[in-house]
């Protein structure tokens, strides 16, 4: 069984990179106590206890909880991060205690004076303004310490825009705001700092970060790394493939690409060096796989929970749409590092057990996956059966069954017990861990993860409540795993209990300390969000991108992607997503609609999210690349350039799922459609990965690369060529569209062409995708989307738009005219184009095989 880690080399590197001060003695205990108190307070808030004790302690409302959340975040930010990075020493100066207290008071002001503020909305008093102004400055200083200058500079630019917007260029100018209005909006209300972003941080993100910290402290981090190496470490380029798998497993619960890079990279980068990778290549593989962890469900760097609020769909829907691109990207990265290993003729690492024959490996894999599927299916139907038969007694029975599984997992772990950690097999000459032994050493860590998934997907509990029950299950495991192991192995129990208490306290402290950066980041990003809602700069950015792109959809997407990269520089994942989505998601929606491209909102948000997190890779500010270079000793710029080249297979995916939403499992019709979509997308990305490497079975010739590029494009967007011959939609008048709208299936959508004058006096024409209500007339079904129509002289005009409805969100206004609709047309099945695409790829493979057999290509003799 895994040995709990009090701290590891990865944590030391991470603390050093983030500039945290190491505090000992009484001050260190105070900081640790505050962190543990914060974690306990968040657990209490997420639990059912506040509602059970409502007669004793009032249930805190959302504003109170957000206020206290930021108060703890700012308090610990000043205590944990020195004013000057690297010069903090081991003591906390008096001025930092003062700043910590002032920051906590300013953040808690909404909690302390909530009733008084509610009585004077929009009419702040002088003390209100003083606290708000001081709180904003203290928040920026806390952000500078914890996150660095980039987010502070961005926030200051937006604050300056609030006050001096009349001095900006005409295309983005606005009249400016007074100090009281700005402070009311940014600090004293829930539109800015205390808005949706920090609300999600309070109710959901904290618990997932705490869950990840407890897993890491309990030994799950070591288990995931050793499991990855036992699976693929023996293969060609095995350490790099293991780095990808380990980072993927860590990324399931990690909220930071930088933390992922240093925690797994500390073990994987030296092993990649042993396998023949250069310093920059080893660091780049770790960066690419760690950044990919941020797009991996269920956490997605905590952005998944923000998407629920911003997009307005359920958490399960967000995960479903994000799943396929993330998995394809990871598989392509494994293939990419395999090609890199072939190019360099990387040596094989020593296995601890003999390598079975290929047919034996295939049989084992088949039996293993069949067993997993049967077990999961049996567990699901067993739970459903017990719930239906046992009634109120079902919960105790199911808890008993879960406990029995835990005892069985601990029994297996006790028999496979090992005192080795991930760093032990990273030493020169040390053999790789055996898979059969490794897999059994941490099965109990998978139980709370399974409980989390069950609560989210099957029980459909909220993400916050699901994470709470998962954390409680994990706390029980951490409190009893050594005791259970001792009982099953016949050893003493005293030291084990004391050790597990230390692990739990350490995990509670680590979870809170990890949340300092996220809480301050989401609060600072709230400044940008508040500025957007106060000034309307989002619409102005739309005009700017439209001017630059000249109406071209592809140019518009390229400009938005570039802006995401710039805005994301130096920002952690959560703040990054908040900034790019609030500023640029609307740009794609509006300009796309005006060009006839109607895209589901989740596709737009995933597009800006993907390019925002690429800023962690891209030089000159790619923080994950700098973190990997600190571990590998390589050049950070060269590491970043190599990592970006490795990440190109992720960069292309958003451009394809914007136009082919089946990649997000939107519009997939039946199992065959799903299989063809997955097969085509996966093959297309693998071919593109080969192109970026210039290598397949051997070095690619120019014509081979061009052929693979055409095949990859066809597989990722098969409908493009069909659309050129047979347009997918036909524009018809509203009168012609009425029958189609009335007969469309329930839950369907219709793309409506509207024209009118905006409040700014601009005449616009756009295509809007509206959901249809229950069966009825066309007018009744459009009314369900918030659009009321009237007829005048044969024209369909808008008589009213319901506030907050899909029609209202689309920007339709009174007296606009509905010109018509864009109705789908019959087309040749685009999947037929897979045949020439696969044939083209097969032709390249055949020619490469012939060159390899003949040994005529210098590229077949690497090194």
C-alpha positions in Angstrom: 0.0 0.0 0.0 1.2 3.5 -0.8 3.1 5.5 1.8 1.5 8.8 2.6 3.5 11.8 1.5 4.0 14.7 3.9 5.7 16.5 1.1 7.6 15.7 -2.0 10.1 17.2 -4.3 7.4 18.2 -6.7 5.7 20.2 -3.9 9.0 21.9 -3.1 9.5 23.0 -6.7 6.0 24.2 -6.9 6.2 26.2 -3.7 9.5 27.8 -4.9 8.0 28.6 -8.3 4.9 30.2 -6.7 7.0 32.1 -4.3 5.4 30.8 -1.1 7.2 31.5 2.2 8.1 28.6 4.5 6.9 29.6 7.9 7.8 27.7 11.1 7.1 28.0 14.8 4.1 29.7 16.2 3.4 31.6 13.1 3.5 28.5 11.0 1.0 26.8 13.3 -1.3 29.8 13.1 -1.2 29.7 9.3 -1.8 26.0 9.3 -4.7 26.4 11.8 -6.3 29.1 9.6 -6.0 26.9 6.6 -7.5 23.9 8.3 -10.3 26.1 9.7 -11.1 27.4 6.2 -11.4 23.8 4.9 -13.7 22.8 7.8 -15.8 25.9 7.2 -16.2 25.0 3.5 -17.1 21.4 4.4 -19.7 22.6 6.8 -21.1 25.0 4.2 -21.3 22.3 1.6 -22.9 19.8 3.9 -26.6 19.4 4.8 -25.7 20.6 8.4 -26.6 24.3 7.9 -30.1 23.4 7.0 -30.4 21.0 9.9 -29.2 23.6 12.4 -31.0 26.6 10.8 -32.8 27.3 14.1 -29.5 27.6 15.9 -27.2 29.1 13.2 -28.8 31.0 10.3 -28.0 29.5 6.9 -25.5 31.8 5.2 -26.7 33.2 1.8 -24.6 33.2 -1.3 -23.2 36.7 -0.7 -22.2 35.8 2.9 -20.4 32.7 1.8 -18.6 34.4 -1.0 -17.5 37.2 1.4 -16.1 34.8 4.0 -14.5 32.7 1.2 -12.5 35.7 -0.1 -11.7 36.9 3.4 -9.9 33.6 4.2 -8.3 33.7 0.7 -6.9 37.2 1.2 -5.9 36.5 4.8 -3.8 33.5 3.8 -2.5 35.2 0.6 -0.7 37.9 2.7 0.5 35.4 5.3 1.8 32.8 2.8 3.2 35.0 0.0 5.9 37.6 0.8 5.9 41.0 -0.8 9.1 40.2 -2.8 9.4 36.7 -4.3 12.3 34.8 -2.9 12.9 37.2 0.0 10.2 36.1 2.4 12.5 34.3 4.9 10.8 32.1 7.5 9.1 34.9 9.5 5.9 36.9 8.7 6.7 40.6 9.1 4.3 42.8 11.1 3.1 44.7 8.1 1.9 41.5 6.4 -0.2 40.6 9.5 -1.7 44.1 9.2 -2.4 43.8 5.5 -3.8 40.3 6.1 -6.2 41.6 8.7 -7.3 44.6 6.5 -7.7 42.4 3.5 -9.8 39.9 5.4 -12.0 42.8 6.9 -12.6 44.4 3.5 -13.6 41.0 2.0 -15.8 40.2 4.9 -17.5 43.6 4.8 -20.4 42.3 2.8 -20.9 39.5 5.4 -20.5 41.8 8.4 -22.8 44.6 7.1 -25.0 42.7 4.7 -28.3 44.0 6.1 -27.2 47.6 6.1 -25.9 47.4 2.5 -29.2 45.8 1.4 -31.1 48.9 2.8 -29.0 51.3 0.6 -28.4 49.5 -2.8 -26.5 51.8 -5.2 -26.2 54.5 -2.5 -22.9 53.8 -0.7 -21.8 55.8 2.3 -18.3 57.1 2.8 -17.2 54.2 4.9 -18.5 51.8 2.2 -16.4 53.6 -0.5 -13.3 53.6 1.7 -13.6 49.9 2.4 -14.4 49.1 -1.2 -11.5 51.1 -2.6 -9.0 49.7 0.0 -10.3 46.2 -0.6 -9.8 46.5 -4.4 -6.2 47.7 -3.8 -5.5 44.9 -1.3 -7.0 42.3 -3.7 -4.6 43.5 -6.4 -1.7 43.3 -4.1 -2.7 39.8 -3.0 -3.1 38.8 -6.6 0.4 40.2 -7.4 1.9 38.1 -4.7 0.1 34.9 -5.4 -0.2 35.1 -9.2 2.3 37.6 -10.4 2.0 40.8 -12.4 0.1 39.7 -15.6 -3.4 39.5 -14.0 -2.7 42.7 -12.0 -1.8 44.6 -15.2 -4.9 43.3 -17.0 -7.1 44.3 -14.0 -5.6 47.7 -13.8 -6.1 48.3 -17.5 -9.8 47.5 -17.1 -10.1 49.6 -14.0 -8.6 52.5 -15.9 -11.0 51.9 -18.7 -13.9 52.3 -16.2 -12.8 55.8 -15.2 -11.1 57.0 -18.4 -13.1 55.2 -21.1 -13.9 58.5 -22.8 -10.2 58.9 -23.6 -10.0 55.5 -25.3 -10.1 55.1 -29.2 -13.5 55.7 -30.7 -14.2 52.1 -31.5 -14.0 51.1 -27.7 -14.7 54.5 -26.1 -17.4 54.9 -23.4 -18.4 57.8 -21.2 -16.7 56.6 -17.9 -18.1 56.1 -14.5 -17.9 57.8 -11.1 -16.0 56.3 -8.2 -19.2 55.5 -6.2 -20.8 53.8 -9.1 -17.6 51.8 -9.9 -17.2 50.7 -6.3 -20.8 49.7 -6.0 -20.5 47.6 -9.1 -17.1 46.0 -8.5 -17.1 45.5 -4.7 -20.3 46.2 -2.9 -22.6 44.2 -5.3 -22.5 40.8 -6.9 -21.6 41.9 -10.5 -17.9 42.2 -10.0 -15.5 40.7 -7.4 -18.3 38.9 -5.6 -20.0 37.6 -8.7 -20.6 34.2 -10.3 -16.9 33.3 -10.5 -16.1 33.5 -6.9 -19.5 31.9 -6.1 -18.5 28.8 -8.0 -15.1 28.9 -6.3 -16.9 29.0 -2.9 -19.6 26.3 -3.6 -17.8 23.8 -5.9 -14.1 24.4 -6.7 -12.9 24.4 -3.1 -14.2 21.0 -2.5 -12.7 19.5 -5.6 -9.3 21.1 -4.8 -9.6 19.7 -1.3 -10.5 16.3 -2.7 -7.4 16.3 -4.9 -5.1 17.5 -2.0 -6.4 14.7 0.3 -5.8 12.1 -2.4 -2.3 13.4 -3.0 -1.5 13.5 0.8 -2.9 10.0 1.2 -0.6 8.5 -1.4 -2.9 8.4 -4.5 -0.5 10.7 -6.4 2.3 8.1 -6.1 -0.1 5.3 -6.9 -1.3 7.0 -10.2 2.3 7.6 -11.3 3.5 4.1 -10.5 0.4 2.6 -12.1 1.1 4.6 -15.3 4.7 3.4 -15.4 3.7 -0.2 -14.7 1.4 -0.1 -17.7 3.5 1.6 -20.4 6.9 2.3 -18.9 8.5 -0.7 -20.7 7.4 0.5 -24.2 9.4 2.5 -26.6 9.4 6.0 -25.2 7.6 4.5 -22.2 8.5 7.2 -19.6 7.0 9.8 -21.9 3.9 7.7 -22.4 3.7 7.2 -18.7 4.0 10.9 -18.1 1.0 11.5 -20.4 -1.1 8.8 -18.5 0.1 10.0 -15.1 -0.7 13.7 -15.9 -4.1 12.6 -17.3 -5.0 10.8 -14.1 -3.7 13.7 -11.9 -5.5 16.1 -14.2 -8.8 14.4 -13.3 -8.8 16.3 -10.0 -6.1 18.9 -10.5 -7.0 22.6 -11.0 -3.6 23.8 -12.1 -1.4 22.9 -15.1 1.7 24.2 -13.3 1.0 22.0 -10.2 0.4 19.0 -12.5 3.7 19.7 -14.3 5.9 19.8 -11.2 4.2 17.1 -9.2 4.4 14.4 -11.9 7.3 16.0 -13.8 9.6 15.6 -10.8 9.5 11.8 -11.4 8.8 11.6 -15.1 11.3 14.1 -16.5 14.4 12.3 -15.2 13.0 9.0 -16.5 12.4 10.5 -19.9 16.0 11.8 -19.9 17.1 8.2 -19.2 15.0 7.0 -22.2 16.9 9.3 -24.6 14.8 12.5 -24.6 16.6 15.8 -24.4 16.0 18.2 -21.5 13.6 20.4 -23.7 11.8 17.4 -25.1 11.3 15.8 -21.7 10.0 19.1 -20.3 7.8 19.7 -23.3 6.1 16.3 -23.1 5.3 16.9 -19.4 4.0 20.4 -20.2 1.8 19.2 -23.1 0.3 16.4 -21.0 -0.2 18.5 -17.9 -1.9 21.3 -19.8 -4.0 18.7 -21.5 -5.1 17.7 -17.9 -6.9 21.1 -17.8 -9.3 20.0 -20.6 -9.9 16.6 -19.1 -13.3 16.0 -17.4 -14.6 15.9 -14.7 -12.8 19.0 -13.3 -11.2 20.6 -16.4 -9.1 22.9 -14.2 -12.3 23.9 -12.3 -13.7 25.5 -15.5 -16.4 22.8 -15.9 -18.3 24.3 -12.9 -18.0 27.8 -14.3 -19.3 26.6 -17.6 -22.4 25.3 -15.9 -23.2 28.8 -14.8 -22.1 30.6 -17.9 -23.6 28.3 -20.5 -26.7 27.4 -18.6 -26.6 23.6 -19.0 -26.2 20.8 -16.5 -22.8 19.6 -15.2 -23.3 16.2 -16.8 -23.9 17.9 -20.2 -20.7 19.9 -19.9 -18.8 16.7 -19.2 -20.4 14.9 -22.1 -19.5 17.6 -24.6 -16.0 18.0 -23.3 -15.1 14.3 -23.1 -14.4 13.2 -26.7 -12.0 16.0 -27.7 -10.0 15.6 -24.4 -9.7 11.9 -24.8 -8.7 12.1 -28.5 -6.1 14.8 -27.6 -4.6 12.5 -25.0 -4.5 9.5 -27.3 -2.8 11.6 -30.0 -0.2 12.8 -27.5 0.7 9.2 -26.6 1.0 8.5 -30.3 3.1 11.7 -30.8 5.6 10.7 -28.1 5.8 7.2 -29.6 6.8 8.8 -32.9 9.3 11.0 -31.1 10.8 7.9 -29.5 11.0 6.1 -32.8 12.8 9.1 -34.3 15.4 9.1 -31.6 15.6 5.3 -31.3 14.9 5.7 -27.5 16.1 2.7 -25.4 13.8 0.5 -23.4 13.7 0.6 -19.6 14.1 -2.6 -17.7 10.9 -4.5 -16.7 10.7 -6.2 -13.3 8.8 -9.2 -14.9 9.2 -10.9 -18.3 7.2 -9.4 -21.2 4.4 -11.8 -22.3 3.7 -12.5 -25.9 1.5 -10.2 -27.8 -1.5 -12.6 -27.9 -1.2 -13.1 -24.2 -1.2 -9.3 -23.7 -4.2 -9.0 -25.9 -6.1 -11.7 -24.1 -5.3 -10.2 -20.7 -6.4 -6.7 -21.8 -9.6 -8.1 -23.3 -10.4 -10.0 -20.1 -9.6 -7.0 -17.9 -11.8 -4.6 -19.9 -14.6 -7.2 -20.0 -14.3 -7.7 -16.3 -14.4 -3.9 -15.6 -17.5 -3.5 -17.8 -19.3 -6.4 -16.3 -18.4 -5.2 -12.8 -19.7 -1.7 -13.4 -22.8 -2.9 -15.1 -23.5 -5.4 -12.3 -22.9 -2.7 -9.7 -25.3 -0.3 -11.3 -28.2 -2.8 -11.7 -27.5 -4.2 -8.2 -27.8 -0.7 -6.7 -31.0 -0.1 -8.7 -32.5 -3.4 -7.5 -31.6 -2.8 -3.8 -33.1 0.7 -4.0 -36.3 -0.5 -5.6 -36.7 -3.5 -3.2 -35.4 -2.3 0.2 -37.0 1.2 0.2 -35.9 3.2 3.2 -33.5 0.5 4.2 -31.6 0.8 0.9 -29.2 3.5 2.1 -27.8 1.5 5.1 -27.5 -1.6 2.9 -25.7 0.3 0.1 -23.3 1.9 2.6 -22.6 -1.6 4.0 -21.8 -2.8 0.5 -19.5 0.1 -0.1 -17.7 -0.6 3.2 -17.4 -4.3 2.2 -15.7 -3.2 -1.1 -13.4 -0.9 1.0 -12.4 -3.8 3.2 -11.8 -6.0 0.2 -9.6 -3.3 -1.4 -7.6 -2.8 1.8 -7.1 -6.6 2.1 -5.7 -6.7 -1.5 -3.5 -3.6 -0.7 -2.2 -5.2 2.5 -1.1 -8.4 0.5 0.6 -6.2 -2.1 2.0 -3.8 0.3 5.1 -1.8 -0.8 7.1 0.9 0.9 8.4 2.2 -2.4 7.2 5.5 -3.8 7.3 6.9 -7.3 10.8 8.4 -6.7 12.3 5.0 -5.8 11.9 3.5 -9.3 13.2 6.7 -10.9 16.7 6.0 -9.6 19.3 4.8 -12.1 19.1 1.1 -12.7 15.9 0.6 -10.7 13.4 -1.7 -12.4 9.9 -0.6 -13.3 7.0 -1.6 -10.9 5.1 -4.7 -11.7 1.5 -4.0 -12.9 -0.1 -7.0 -11.2 1.3 -5.8 -7.8 0.9 -2.1 -8.4 -2.7 -2.1 -9.4 -3.8 -3.7 -6.1 -1.9 -1.3 -3.9 -4.3 1.6 -4.3 -7.7 0.3 -5.3 -9.3 1.9 -2.2 -8.4 5.3 -3.6 -10.7 4.6 -6.6 -13.8 4.2 -4.3 -14.3 7.9 -3.5 -13.6 8.7 -7.2 -16.3 6.2 -8.1 -18.7 7.6 -5.5 -18.1 11.1 -6.9 -18.9 9.9 -10.5 -22.0 8.0 -9.2 -23.4 11.0 -7.4 -22.8 13.3 -10.4 -24.0 11.0 -13.2 -26.5 8.6 -11.7 -27.9 10.4 -8.7 -27.6 13.8 -10.4 -26.7 15.6 -7.2 -25.1 19.0 -7.5 -21.4 19.1 -8.1 -20.8 20.7 -4.7 -22.9 18.0 -2.8 -21.3 15.2 -4.8 -17.8 16.5 -4.0 -18.8 16.8 -0.3 -19.8 13.1 -0.1 -16.7 12.1 -2.0 -14.5 14.1 0.4 -16.3 12.5 3.4 -15.7 9.0 2.0 -12.0 9.9 1.4 -11.6 11.3 4.9 -13.0 8.0 6.3 -10.5 6.0 4.1 -7.6 8.2 5.2 -8.6 7.8 8.8 -8.9 4.1 8.7 -6.6 2.7 6.0 -3.6 2.1 8.2 -5.8 0.8 11.0 -7.5 -1.7 8.6 -4.2 -2.7 7.1 -2.7 -3.3 10.6 -5.7 -5.4 11.6 -5.5 -7.4 8.4 -1.8 -7.9 8.6 -1.7 -8.5 12.4 0.5 -5.4 13.2 0.0 -2.8 15.9 -2.5 0.1 15.5 -1.2 3.0 17.6 1.3 4.7 15.3 -1.0 4.2 12.3 -3.8 6.2 13.9 -1.5 9.1 14.8 0.0 9.0 11.3 -3.4 9.1 9.6 -4.5 12.1 11.8 -1.4 13.9 10.5 -2.2 13.0 6.9 -5.8 14.3 7.2 -4.7 17.6 8.8 -2.0 18.0 6.2 -4.5 17.4 3.5 -7.0 19.9 4.9 -4.1 22.5 5.1 -2.9 21.7 1.6 -6.4 22.0 0.1 -6.8 25.4 1.7 -3.4 26.6 0.7 -3.9 25.5 -2.9 -7.2 27.4 -2.9 -5.5 30.7 -2.0 -4.4 31.2 -5.6 -7.8 30.2 -7.0 -9.8 32.3 -4.7 -7.7 35.4 -5.3 -7.6 34.6 -9.1 -11.4 34.3 -9.4 -11.9 37.5 -7.4 -9.4 39.4 -9.5 -11.0 38.0 -12.7 -14.3 39.4 -11.3 -12.9 42.9 -11.9 -12.8 42.1 -15.6 -16.2 40.6 -15.6 -17.6 43.5 -13.7 -16.0 45.9 -16.1 -17.6 44.1 -19.1 -21.1 44.3 -17.6 -20.6 47.9 -16.5 -19.2 49.3 -19.7 -20.4 47.0 -22.5 -16.9 46.5 -23.8 -17.8 43.0 -25.0 -19.9 44.5 -27.8 -17.1 46.9 -28.7 -14.6 44.0 -29.0 -17.1 42.4 -31.3 -17.0 45.4 -33.6 -13.2 45.4 -33.4 -12.9 41.8 -34.4 -15.5 42.3 -37.1 -13.5 45.2 -38.6 -10.2 43.2 -38.5 -11.7 40.0 -40.0 -13.7 41.7 -42.7 -16.6 39.3 -42.3 -14.5 36.1 -42.8 -15.4 33.4 -40.3 -12.0 31.7 -40.3 -10.2 35.0 -39.8 -12.6 35.9 -37.0 -11.9 32.6 -35.2 -8.1 33.1 -35.7 -8.3 36.6 -34.2 -10.3 35.3 -31.3 -7.9 32.5 -30.7 -4.9 35.0 -30.7 -6.7 37.3 -28.3 -7.4 34.3 -26.0 -3.7 33.5 -26.0 -2.8 37.1 -25.1 -5.4 37.5 -22.4 -4.5 34.1 -20.9 -0.8 34.9 -20.4 0.2 34.3 -16.8 -3.3 33.5 -15.6 -4.3 30.3 -13.8 -6.9 28.1 -15.5 -10.0 29.4 -13.6 -9.2 33.1 -14.0 -8.1 32.5 -17.6 -11.5 31.0 -18.5 -13.4 33.7 -16.7 -11.5 36.4 -18.6 -11.6 34.9 -22.1 -15.3 33.7 -21.9 -16.6 37.0 -20.6 -14.7 39.0 -23.3 -14.6 36.8 -26.3 -17.4 34.1 -26.2 -20.0 36.7 -27.2 -17.8 37.8 -30.2 -18.0 34.3 -31.8 -21.7 34.0 -31.0 -22.7 37.4 -32.6 -20.3 37.5 -35.5 -21.0 33.8 -36.3 -24.7 34.5 -36.3 -24.3 37.4 -38.6 -22.4 35.2 -41.0 -25.0 32.4 -40.8 -23.0 30.2 -38.4 -25.2 29.2 -35.5 -23.1 27.3 -32.9 -24.2 25.8 -29.6 -22.9 28.0 -26.8 -20.9 25.2 -25.2 -18.9 24.8 -28.4 -18.0 28.5 -28.2 -17.0 28.4 -24.5 -14.8 25.3 -25.1 -13.2 27.1 -28.1 -12.1 30.1 -26.0 -11.2 27.8 -23.1 -8.8 25.7 -25.2 -7.0 28.7 -26.5 -6.9 30.4 -23.1 -5.1 27.5 -21.5 -2.6 27.3 -24.4 -1.1 30.4 -22.9 0.4 28.2 -20.2 2.5 26.6 -23.0 3.2 29.5 -25.3 6.5 31.5 -24.9 7.4 34.0 -23.7 5.1 33.7 -20.6 4.2 30.0 -20.7 4.3 29.3 -16.9 4.0 25.5 -17.3 7.0 25.6 -19.6 9.0 27.5 -17.1 8.0 25.1 -14.4 9.1 22.1 -16.5 12.4 23.8 -17.4 13.0 24.3 -13.6 12.7 20.6 -13.2 14.6 19.4 -16.3 17.3 22.1 -16.3 16.5 22.9 -20.0 16.0 26.2 -21.7 12.4 27.5 -20.9 11.9 29.2 -24.3 13.0 26.1 -26.2 10.9 24.0 -23.9 7.8 26.2 -24.6 8.4 26.1 -28.4 8.6 22.3 -28.4 5.6 22.0 -26.1 3.6 24.2 -28.4 4.5 22.0 -31.3 3.4 19.0 -29.3 0.2 20.8 -28.5 -0.8 21.6 -32.1 -3.0 18.5 -32.2 -5.0 20.1 -29.4 -5.0 23.6 -31.1 -6.7 22.3 -34.2 -9.6 20.6 -32.5 -11.6 23.8 -31.6 -11.5 24.9 -35.2 -13.1 21.6 -36.2 -15.7 21.2 -33.4 -17.0 24.7 -34.1 -18.1 23.5 -37.5 -18.6 19.8 -36.7 -20.4 19.7 -33.4 -20.6 15.9 -33.5 -17.1 16.0 -32.1 -18.8 17.4 -28.9 -21.4 14.6 -29.2 -24.0 17.2 -30.3 -26.4 15.9 -32.9 -25.1 12.3 -32.9 -27.8 10.0 -34.2 -27.4 6.5 -32.9 -24.5 4.1 -32.1 -23.3 3.8 -35.7 -23.0 7.6 -36.0 -21.1 7.7 -32.7 -18.7 5.0 -33.8 -18.0 6.7 -37.2 -17.6 10.1 -35.5 -15.1 8.7 -32.9 -13.2 6.7 -35.5 -12.9 9.5 -38.0 -11.9 12.2 -35.4 -9.3 9.9 -33.7 -7.7 8.9 -36.9 -7.7 12.4 -38.2 -5.9 13.8 -35.1 -3.4 10.9 -35.2 -2.6 11.7 -38.8 -2.2 15.3 -37.9 0.1 14.4 -35.1 2.3 12.4 -37.5 2.4 15.5 -39.8 3.6 17.7 -37.0 6.4 15.2 -36.2 7.3 14.7 -39.9 7.3 11.0 -39.2 5.0 8.0 -39.4 6.7 4.6 -40.0 9.7 6.6 -41.2 10.3 10.2 -42.2 7.5 11.8 -44.2 8.1 13.1 -47.7 6.5 16.3 -48.7 3.7 14.7 -50.8 3.1 12.2 -48.0 2.5 15.0 -45.5 0.2 16.8 -47.9 -1.8 13.6 -48.5 -2.1 13.0 -44.8 -3.2 16.6 -44.2 -6.0 16.2 -46.8 -7.0 12.9 -45.2 -7.0 14.3 -41.7 -9.1 17.3 -42.7 -11.6 15.1 -44.4 -11.9 12.8 -41.4 -12.3 15.7 -39.0 -14.8 17.6 -41.1 -16.3 15.3 -43.6 -19.2 17.6 -44.4 -17.1 20.4 -45.8 -16.8 19.0 -49.3 -20.4 17.9 -49.4 -21.5 21.4 -48.3 -19.7 22.9 -51.3 -21.8 20.8 -53.7 -25.1 20.5 -51.7 -25.6 23.3 -49.2 -26.8 22.0 -45.8 -29.5 24.6 -45.3 -31.8 26.6 -47.6 -33.1 30.0 -46.7 -36.8 30.3 -47.1 -39.4 33.0 -46.2 -41.1 33.0 -42.8 -44.4 32.0 -44.5 -42.7 29.0 -46.1 -41.0 28.1 -42.8 -44.2 28.1 -40.7 -45.2 24.5 -41.5 -41.7 23.2 -40.8 -41.6 25.0 -37.4 -45.0 23.7 -36.4 -44.1 20.1 -37.4 -40.6 20.0 -35.9 -40.0 17.5 -33.1 -40.2 18.6 -29.5 -36.8 19.7 -28.1 -35.7 20.8 -31.6 -34.3 24.1 -32.8 -34.8 26.4 -35.7 -32.4 28.9 -37.2 -34.4 32.2 -37.8 -33.1 35.1 -39.9 -34.0 38.4 -38.3 -33.3 42.1 -39.1 -33.7 45.2 -37.1 -32.1 48.3 -35.5 -30.2 47.9 -32.2 -30.5 50.3 -29.3 -27.3 52.0 -30.6 -29.0 52.7 -33.9 -27.1 50.1 -35.9 -29.0 48.2 -38.5 -28.1 44.4 -38.2 -29.1 41.2 -39.8 -28.3 37.9 -38.0 -29.3 34.3 -37.8 -30.5 33.1 -34.4 -30.9 29.5 -33.2 -34.0 29.3 -31.0 -35.4 26.3 -29.1 -38.9 25.1 -29.9 -41.5 24.4 -27.3 -44.3 21.9 -27.3 -46.1 21.0 -30.5 -48.4 23.8 -31.7 -48.5 26.6 -34.3 -45.3 28.3 -35.4 -46.2 31.3 -33.4 -46.9 29.3 -30.2 -43.6 27.4 -30.5 -41.6 30.6 -31.0 -43.4 32.2 -28.1 -42.0 29.4 -25.9 -38.5 30.8 -26.9 -39.6 34.3 -25.7 -40.5 35.7 -29.2 -44.0 37.2 -29.7 -44.8 38.1 -33.3 -47.5 40.2 -35.1 -48.3 40.5 -38.8 -48.4 43.8 -40.6 -48.8 44.0 -44.3 -47.6 40.5 -44.8 -44.5 41.0 -42.6 -43.7 39.1 -39.4 -42.7 41.7 -36.8 -41.6 41.3 -33.2 -44.2 42.6 -30.8 -42.3 41.7 -27.6 -39.3 39.7 -26.3 -39.5 38.1 -22.9 -36.5 39.2 -20.7 -34.0 36.4 -20.1 -35.5 34.2 -22.8 -33.4 32.6 -25.6 -34.7 35.3 -27.9 -33.8 38.0 -25.5 -30.3 36.5 -24.9 -29.8 36.4 -28.7 -30.3 40.2 -28.8 -33.6 40.4 -30.7 -35.5 43.6 -30.0 -39.0 45.1 -30.5 -40.1 45.8 -34.0 -37.5 43.6 -35.6 -38.6 41.6 -38.7 -38.4 37.9 -39.0 -37.3 37.5 -42.6 -37.3 33.8 -42.8 -35.6 30.7 -41.6 -32.7 28.4 -42.6 -34.1 24.9 -43.0 -31.9 21.7 -43.2 -31.7 20.1 -46.7 -31.2 16.5 -47.7 -27.5 15.8 -48.4 -25.4 12.9 -49.4 -24.1 11.1 -46.2 -20.7 12.8 -45.5 -19.3 9.6 -44.1 -18.9 8.2 -47.6 -15.9 10.6 -47.8 -14.2 8.5 -45.2 -13.5 5.9 -47.9 -11.1 8.1 -50.0 -9.6 9.6 -46.9 -8.7 6.2 -45.4 -7.5 5.1 -48.8 -5.2 8.1 -49.1 -3.8 7.4 -45.6 -3.4 3.7 -46.5 -1.4 4.7 -49.6 1.0 6.6 -47.5 1.4 3.7 -45.0 2.1 1.3 -47.9 4.8 3.5 -49.4 6.4 4.0 -46.0 6.4 0.3 -45.3 8.1 -0.4 -48.6 10.8 2.2 -47.8 11.3 0.7 -44.3 11.7 -2.8 -45.8 14.1 -1.6 -48.4 16.0 0.5 -45.9 16.5 3.1 -48.6 15.4 6.1 -46.5 18.0 7.7 -44.2 15.2 8.4 -41.8 14.9 4.7 -41.0 18.3 4.8 -39.4 17.8 7.3 -36.5 20.5 8.6 -34.3 
